[in-house]
Amino acid sequence: MKDILDAHMHTLMSGHAYSTIREMTRAAKEKGLELIGITEHAPLMPGTCHEIYFHNFKVIDRSAYDVELLMGSEVNIKNFNGGLDLPEKALRKIDYAIASLHDICIKAGNIEQNTRAVIGAIRNPFINIIGHPDDGCFPLDYEQIVLAAKEHHVLLEVNNSSFHPLASRQNSHANATTMLNFCKKHNVTIIMDSDAHIDLDVGNHTYVQALLKELSFPEELVVNTSVQKFKSYLNLIK
């Protein structure tokens, strides 16, 4: 499968990652990627950057790097209505936003509450991707999530780091399998992401690719095959 982009990664600015923008873009070039997105954690995550960080992307010369560079954020879903920890003013400044549930930022609810939280984020016009919905710490009704993503033209992420043997997320393989089968059923597009926290991991979708192969998941429902297709989910193409 053609795989030319990676849209979820963190630099030193997230507080628990270990590389710079320059190091991440250099690694992407070496691995043959055409586009990457830097998505620092939003302010509710302990140790990450202040909101002001997301207001100053104008200083970054996007042409100065070896691959096309987008600057976004992984924002935290902070309540069961889908509320986010970046205000609209900041969300308007960035190229795109991933919305995720993190147990350090919100206490897990029941399946109805967690599902409502994610669907609330999906309905937000500034959200483009739902991050690691496979995490069993937050049980979800996956068919509802898939249908909401289809309705609102939002990508569902299959997160490579979720399947790492040392990952803290629970039951990710089974949960991702359930979600992907609903995506096949309802013709919903997904994105493979590394969630890299160091340059060595940029573009690493090894575990995800193995799962997609296992499930005979249709290549046409994977956005990583085309930069233009990915950008169509970001409202960057008019």
C-alpha positions as CSV (number, residue, x, y, z in Angstrom):
1,M,0.0,0.0,0.0
2,K,1.2,3.5,-0.9
3,D,2.0,5.4,2.4
4,I,3.3,8.9,1.9
5,L,2.1,10.9,4.9
6,D,2.0,10.9,8.7
7,A,-0.2,13.4,10.5
8,H,0.2,12.7,14.2
9,M,3.5,13.4,15.9
10,H,5.0,15.3,18.8
11,T,8.2,17.3,19.3
12,L,10.0,18.5,22.4
13,M,7.2,21.1,22.9
14,S,4.8,18.4,24.0
15,G,6.9,17.9,27.1
16,H,7.3,14.1,26.9
17,A,8.7,13.8,23.4
18,Y,12.3,14.0,22.3
19,S,13.0,15.5,18.9
20,T,12.7,18.9,17.1
21,I,10.7,19.9,14.0
22,R,13.9,19.8,12.0
23,E,14.7,16.3,13.2
24,M,11.1,15.1,12.5
25,T,11.1,16.5,8.9
26,R,14.5,15.1,8.2
27,A,13.4,11.7,9.3
28,A,10.3,12.0,7.1
29,K,12.4,12.8,4.1
30,E,14.7,9.9,4.7
31,K,11.7,7.6,4.8
32,G,10.2,8.9,1.6
33,L,7.2,10.7,3.0
34,E,5.7,13.7,1.2
35,L,3.9,15.4,4.1
36,I,3.9,15.3,7.9
37,G,1.9,17.1,10.5
38,I,3.2,18.3,13.9
39,T,0.4,18.0,16.5
40,E,1.6,19.1,19.9
41,H,-0.6,18.3,22.8
42,A,-3.0,21.1,23.8
43,P,-2.7,22.8,27.2
44,L,-4.7,20.3,29.4
45,M,-1.9,17.7,28.9
46,P,0.6,18.1,31.8
47,G,3.9,19.4,30.6
48,T,2.9,20.6,27.2
49,C,3.1,24.1,25.6
50,H,0.9,27.1,26.5
51,E,-2.0,28.1,24.2
52,I,0.1,30.9,22.8
53,Y,2.3,28.4,21.0
54,F,-0.6,27.7,18.6
55,H,-1.0,31.4,17.8
56,N,2.5,31.8,16.4
57,F,2.9,29.4,13.5
58,K,3.3,32.3,11.2
59,V,7.0,32.4,12.1
60,I,7.6,28.9,10.7
61,D,8.8,29.0,7.0
62,R,7.0,25.9,5.6
63,S,9.3,26.0,2.6
64,A,12.4,25.6,4.7
65,Y,11.9,21.9,5.3
66,D,12.5,18.8,3.2
67,V,8.9,17.7,3.2
68,E,5.6,19.5,3.2
69,L,4.9,20.5,6.8
70,L,1.5,21.2,8.4
71,M,1.2,22.5,12.0
72,G,-1.8,21.3,14.0
73,S,-2.6,20.1,17.5
74,E,-3.8,17.1,19.3
75,V,-6.5,18.6,21.4
76,N,-8.0,17.0,24.5
77,I,-11.7,16.2,24.8
78,K,-12.4,17.5,28.3
79,N,-16.0,16.6,29.0
80,F,-18.7,14.3,27.8
81,N,-20.3,16.9,25.6
82,G,-17.1,16.9,23.4
83,G,-15.7,20.1,24.8
84,L,-12.1,20.9,23.9
85,D,-9.1,22.5,25.6
86,L,-8.2,24.9,22.8
87,P,-10.6,27.8,22.2
88,E,-11.9,28.6,18.7
89,K,-9.5,31.5,18.4
90,A,-6.6,29.1,18.6
91,L,-8.3,26.4,16.5
92,R,-8.6,28.9,13.7
93,K,-4.9,29.5,13.7
94,I,-3.8,25.9,13.1
95,D,-3.9,23.8,10.0
96,Y,-6.0,21.0,11.5
97,A,-6.9,19.4,14.8
98,I,-6.9,15.8,16.2
99,A,-9.3,15.3,19.1
100,S,-8.4,12.6,21.6
101,L,-9.5,11.2,24.9
102,H,-6.6,10.9,27.4
103,D,-7.1,9.4,30.8
104,I,-4.8,12.0,32.4
105,C,-7.1,14.7,31.2
106,I,-10.6,13.2,31.7
107,K,-11.8,10.4,33.8
108,A,-13.4,7.7,31.7
109,G,-17.2,7.4,31.7
110,N,-19.5,4.6,30.6
111,I,-19.9,3.6,27.0
112,E,-22.7,6.1,26.4
113,Q,-20.8,9.0,28.0
114,N,-17.6,8.3,26.1
115,T,-19.4,7.9,22.8
116,R,-21.2,11.2,23.4
117,A,-17.9,12.9,24.1
118,V,-16.3,11.7,20.9
119,I,-19.4,12.4,18.7
120,G,-19.5,15.9,20.3
121,A,-15.9,16.4,19.1
122,I,-16.7,15.0,15.7
123,R,-19.5,17.6,15.3
124,N,-17.0,20.4,16.0
125,P,-16.2,22.0,12.6
126,F,-12.6,22.5,13.6
127,I,-11.9,18.8,14.3
128,N,-10.5,16.8,11.4
129,I,-9.3,13.5,13.0
130,I,-10.3,11.4,16.0
131,G,-7.1,10.2,17.7
132,H,-6.6,6.6,18.9
133,P,-10.3,5.7,19.3
134,D,-9.1,2.1,19.9
135,D,-8.2,2.8,23.6
136,G,-10.2,0.4,25.7
137,C,-9.8,2.8,28.7
138,F,-12.7,4.6,27.0
139,P,-15.3,2.1,25.8
140,L,-17.1,3.3,22.7
141,D,-20.0,2.4,20.5
142,Y,-18.0,2.1,17.4
143,E,-20.8,1.9,14.9
144,Q,-22.1,5.3,16.2
145,I,-18.6,6.8,16.0
146,V,-18.2,5.5,12.4
147,L,-21.5,6.9,11.3
148,A,-20.9,10.2,12.9
149,A,-17.4,10.4,11.2
150,K,-19.0,9.7,7.8
151,E,-21.7,12.4,8.3
152,H,-19.2,15.1,9.3
153,H,-16.3,14.1,7.0
154,V,-13.9,13.4,9.8
155,L,-11.1,10.8,9.7
156,L,-10.8,8.0,12.2
157,E,-7.3,7.2,13.2
158,V,-5.7,3.8,13.5
159,N,-2.8,4.7,15.7
160,N,0.4,2.6,15.4
161,S,1.6,3.3,18.9
162,S,-1.5,1.7,20.3
163,F,-0.3,-1.7,19.2
164,H,3.2,-1.4,20.6
165,P,3.9,-4.2,23.1
166,L,4.6,-1.6,25.9
167,A,1.5,0.6,25.1
168,S,-0.7,1.5,28.0
169,R,-3.9,1.5,25.9
170,Q,-6.2,-1.4,26.5
171,N,-7.6,-4.0,24.0
172,S,-6.5,-1.9,21.0
173,H,-6.2,-4.7,18.5
174,A,-9.8,-5.9,19.1
175,N,-11.2,-2.4,19.3
176,A,-9.5,-1.3,16.1
177,T,-10.7,-4.4,14.4
178,T,-14.3,-3.7,15.4
179,M,-14.0,-0.1,14.2
180,L,-12.4,-1.0,10.9
181,N,-15.1,-3.6,10.2
182,F,-17.7,-0.9,10.6
183,C,-15.7,1.4,8.4
184,K,-15.7,-1.2,5.7
185,K,-19.5,-1.7,6.2
186,H,-20.3,2.0,5.9
187,N,-17.5,3.0,3.5
188,V,-15.7,5.3,5.9
189,T,-12.1,6.5,5.4
190,I,-9.4,6.1,8.0
191,I,-5.9,7.5,8.5
192,M,-2.8,5.6,9.7
193,D,-0.7,7.6,12.1
194,S,2.5,6.9,14.0
195,D,1.9,9.1,17.1
196,A,5.7,9.5,17.0
197,H,7.3,11.1,20.0
198,I,10.8,10.7,18.6
199,D,12.2,11.1,15.1
200,L,13.0,7.4,14.8
201,D,9.3,6.6,14.8
202,V,8.1,9.1,12.1
203,G,6.1,7.3,9.5
204,N,6.1,4.0,11.4
205,H,2.8,2.4,10.5
206,T,4.0,-1.2,10.7
207,Y,1.5,-2.5,13.2
208,V,-1.4,-0.8,11.5
209,Q,-0.4,-2.0,8.0
210,A,-0.3,-5.6,9.4
211,L,-3.8,-5.2,10.9
212,L,-5.2,-3.7,7.6
213,K,-3.7,-6.6,5.7
214,E,-5.2,-9.1,8.2
215,L,-8.7,-7.6,7.7
216,S,-8.3,-7.1,3.9
217,F,-9.2,-3.5,4.5
218,P,-9.8,-1.6,1.2
219,E,-6.9,0.6,0.2
220,E,-9.3,3.2,-1.2
221,L,-10.5,3.8,2.4
222,V,-7.0,4.7,3.6
223,V,-6.2,8.4,3.2
224,N,-2.4,7.9,3.5
225,T,-2.2,7.0,-0.2
226,S,-2.7,10.6,-1.4
227,V,-1.8,14.0,0.0
228,Q,-4.7,15.6,-2.0
229,K,-7.1,13.1,-0.5
230,F,-5.9,13.9,3.0
231,K,-6.1,17.6,2.5
232,S,-9.7,17.3,1.4
233,Y,-10.5,16.4,5.0
234,L,-8.7,19.5,6.2
235,N,-10.7,22.1,4.1
236,L,-7.4,23.2,2.6
237,I,-8.7,22.4,-0.9
238,K,-11.6,24.7,-1.9
